[in-house]
Amino acid sequence: MDSNWGTSDMTHNPPSERKLSGKVAIITGGARGIGAATARVFFENGAYVIIADILDDLGTKLAESIGGLYTHCNVSIEGDVERAVEIALDWKGRLDIMFNNAGISGPDGSITNLKMENLNALLAINLNGVVHGIKHAARAMIEGQNPGTIICSSSSAAIMGGLASHAYTLSKEAILGLARSSACELGVYGIRVNCVSPHGVPSEMLMSAYRRFLVRPDLQTEDVGKIVGERGSLLRGRGGTVEDVAQAVLFLASDDAGFVTGHNLVLDGGYTSGNNQMSFIYKG
Ligand SMILES: NC(=O)c1ccc[n+]([C@@H]2O[C@H](COP(=O)([O-])OP(=O)(O)OC[C@H]3O[C@@H](n4cnc5c(N)ncnc54)[C@H](O)[C@@H]3O)[C@@H](O)[C@H]2O)c1
């Protein structure tokens, strides 16, 4: 398992530049998208990474490529998340970083047609999954007297209405509240709890939503990046990438963010901070 460490084919940064040397991290939803990009960045920064996902083939391949472990983990099942934490403890004797990143989009459509079973199915993953992650990571950190860090994936949709389905919006707003209350309780143990709120990052989740909404099955990552850059960002032409989010998660996971807790780090090119439709007032 550790055979890549210290060998010439490793792709780590030089030791002096590694921000997570020897840290043990779990990334839920780490098989692809933002989670996978974060797994690579964590590895490059010297962390031991456990990918916890339901995409077994992708997750296993990624874990192998970064000297990590994969565990099949449906975050809506508490026992699966508890098991992922146990794997970290069995493997390295500690858990330093929990990235509660797994999530799904939808159900689409009007609030007047919202089926409660669809809402509950989404909450089981997006919200209960995060509750499970915070609960079991915090237990391991408290029992191990290890002041680790917990990061949760919220969304720009939690800040501004109209960016995602009702169910998804509800789940992401709830995560912000849960992260803040958890930060209040866990701060006495030195455990930091923060959120990242990505926006318009062309992962599989966003690509399939855009293809559906725009009825353009041929849509490519670059097309979506362009749409977001032109219409969903104050930084004209600049949309977000999975790497942007991974770097923000790295910051929150590292000692660089040692005094940051209860925070929501928004990665949206400023979109939810202001409206540039009236920027003519700045002319002259
Ligand atoms: N892409 C964006 O623009 C954006 C914006 C805001 C928030 N987010 C959030 O970022 C997170 C990552 O999403 P992404 O954009 O990389 O999408 P993605 O679909 O590429 O990745 C989501 C990952 O979660 C996994 N997953 C789904 N259900 C799961 C379950 N029940 N148990 C375990 N794993 C499960 C998937 O298999 C996948 O690997 C999500 O929480 C998402 O809501 C994304």
The ligand as an SDF file (V2000), in Angstrom:
LIG
                    3D

 44 48  0  0  0  0  0  0  0  0999 V2000
  -20.1020   20.8930   -9.8150 N   0  0  0  0  0  0  0  0  0  0  0  0
  -20.5760   21.9980   -9.2530 C   0  0  0  0  0  0  0  0  0  0  0  0
  -20.7040   23.0410   -9.8910 O   0  0  0  0  0  0  0  0  0  0  0  0
  -20.9590   22.0000   -7.8040 C   0  0  0  0  0  0  0  0  0  0  0  0
  -21.4830   23.1810   -7.2870 C   0  0  0  0  0  0  0  0  0  0  0  0
  -21.8430   23.2200   -5.9460 C   0  0  0  0  0  0  0  0  0  0  0  0
  -21.6680   22.1110   -5.1530 C   0  0  0  0  0  0  0  0  0  0  0  0
  -21.1690   20.9600   -5.6840 N   0  0  0  0  0  0  0  0  0  0  0  0
  -21.0370   19.8110   -4.8030 C   0  0  0  0  0  0  0  0  0  0  0  0
  -19.7620   19.2350   -4.9340 O   0  0  0  0  0  0  0  0  0  0  0  0
  -19.8550   17.8540   -4.5750 C   0  0  0  0  0  0  0  0  0  0  0  0
  -19.1470   17.0340   -5.6310 C   0  0  0  0  0  0  0  0  0  0  0  0
  -19.9030   17.0860   -6.8450 O   0  0  0  0  0  0  0  0  0  0  0  0
  -19.2610   17.0660   -8.3060 P   0  0  0  0  0  0  0  0  0  0  0  0
  -19.6320   18.3300   -8.9480 O   0  0  0  0  0  0  0  0  0  0  0  0
  -17.8500   16.6610   -8.2640 O   0  0  0  0  0  0  0  0  0  0  0  0
  -20.1760   15.9450   -8.9960 O   0  0  0  0  0  0  0  0  0  0  0  0
  -19.8780   14.4270   -9.4250 P   0  0  0  0  0  0  0  0  0  0  0  0
  -21.2130   13.8820   -9.7680 O   0  0  0  0  0  0  0  0  0  0  0  0
  -18.8020   14.3680  -10.4200 O   0  0  0  0  0  0  0  0  0  0  0  0
  -19.3230   13.7750   -8.0830 O   0  0  0  0  0  0  0  0  0  0  0  0
  -20.1570   13.3500   -7.0530 C   0  0  0  0  0  0  0  0  0  0  0  0
  -19.5500   12.0980   -6.4410 C   0  0  0  0  0  0  0  0  0  0  0  0
  -20.3940   11.6800   -5.3600 O   0  0  0  0  0  0  0  0  0  0  0  0
  -20.6010   10.2850   -5.4660 C   0  0  0  0  0  0  0  0  0  0  0  0
  -21.8340    9.8810   -4.8260 N   0  0  0  0  0  0  0  0  0  0  0  0
  -23.1100   10.1320   -5.2240 C   0  0  0  0  0  0  0  0  0  0  0  0
  -23.9780    9.5410   -4.3890 N   0  0  0  0  0  0  0  0  0  0  0  0
  -23.2390    8.9210   -3.4430 C   0  0  0  0  0  0  0  0  0  0  0  0
  -23.5530    8.1500   -2.2970 C   0  0  0  0  0  0  0  0  0  0  0  0
  -24.8280    7.8760   -1.9780 N   0  0  0  0  0  0  0  0  0  0  0  0
  -22.5490    7.6900   -1.5350 N   0  0  0  0  0  0  0  0  0  0  0  0
  -21.2470    7.9560   -1.8510 C   0  0  0  0  0  0  0  0  0  0  0  0
  -20.8900    8.6620   -2.9240 N   0  0  0  0  0  0  0  0  0  0  0  0
  -21.8720    9.1360   -3.7080 C   0  0  0  0  0  0  0  0  0  0  0  0
  -20.6150   10.0260   -6.9650 C   0  0  0  0  0  0  0  0  0  0  0  0
  -20.4380    8.6500   -7.2710 O   0  0  0  0  0  0  0  0  0  0  0  0
  -19.5030   10.9350   -7.4420 C   0  0  0  0  0  0  0  0  0  0  0  0
  -18.2490   10.2800   -7.3730 O   0  0  0  0  0  0  0  0  0  0  0  0
  -21.3320   17.5420   -4.4180 C   0  0  0  0  0  0  0  0  0  0  0  0
  -21.7010   17.5580   -3.0620 O   0  0  0  0  0  0  0  0  0  0  0  0
  -21.9950   18.6960   -5.1380 C   0  0  0  0  0  0  0  0  0  0  0  0
  -23.3050   18.9430   -4.6750 O   0  0  0  0  0  0  0  0  0  0  0  0
  -20.8130   20.8880   -7.0010 C   0  0  0  0  0  0  0  0  0  0  0  0
  1  2  1  0
  2  3  2  0
  2  4  1  0
  4  5  1  0
  4 44  2  0
  5  6  2  0
  6  7  1  0
  7  8  2  0
  8  9  1  0
  8 44  1  0
  9 10  1  0
  9 42  1  0
 10 11  1  0
 11 12  1  0
 11 40  1  0
 12 13  1  0
 13 14  1  0
 14 15  2  0
 14 16  1  0
 14 17  1  0
 17 18  1  0
 18 19  2  0
 18 20  1  0
 18 21  1  0
 21 22  1  0
 22 23  1  0
 23 24  1  0
 23 38  1  0
 24 25  1  0
 25 26  1  0
 25 36  1  0
 26 27  1  0
 26 35  1  0
 27 28  2  0
 28 29  1  0
 29 30  1  0
 29 35  2  0
 30 31  1  0
 30 32  2  0
 32 33  1  0
 33 34  2  0
 34 35  1  0
 36 37  1  0
 36 38  1  0
 38 39  1  0
 40 41  1  0
 40 42  1  0
 42 43  1  0
M  CHG  2   8   1  16  -1
M  END
$$$$
